[in-house]
Amino acid sequence: LFQLYLDDARIKNFTSCFKEKKFLKFFFKRVKINQKSNKDKWPYVSPCGDEMNFIRCNDLPVVFQSIISTEGNDSVLSWGDEKGLLTYPLRVEEIAMCPVSGRVYHPAPERQGGIGLIKSKLAIELSNSFVFDEGSDSPSAIVWNDKLYKLKHEVLSKLEDKPSLGRYDDIDD
């Protein structure tokens, strides 16, 4: 489950996380990579007027929660919540699975780093449609709406320069 906490919250669960949709949308629309000297501890920031909210996360600040069908057979990925608080166009051929971690990624808004993590439950659902070449650890294609899409894997190159990737495994989920 996607949750946002104050860093000094002792107990991190549903009762201590932020739930106000308007605030979450405001907060996450402003997330960007931290360019300041404290970027090792706080790889991302969300500016709010004169204040700066510093962010660290297990992987990436954009976590796609669900796929929502829209008019005209298009679909969007929802992040911020599962119901479409924030959305990004789904480009099926750009879904990619990292061969090292097994995590599944998709392009995200450039302001937020250009790459987002697909949450585990959704990634498992998508993996049922993956096509693997013999002996490969990563899918080469995906079947989506009865059509075969060759996966590009280009988004994985964006993982190389992501500041938080793998650094905060000690943060409670």
Protein Blocks (a to p, Z undefined) as FASTA:
>chain_A
ZZdddfklmbacfklpcfbfklmmmmmmmgccdfbfklmmmmbccdehjbccddddfkbm
cdcfbdcddehhiacddehianopaacdddfklgccdfklopacddddfknnopacddfk
lmmmmmmmpccdehiabdfbdceehiacddeklmmmmmmmgmkgoklmmbcZZ
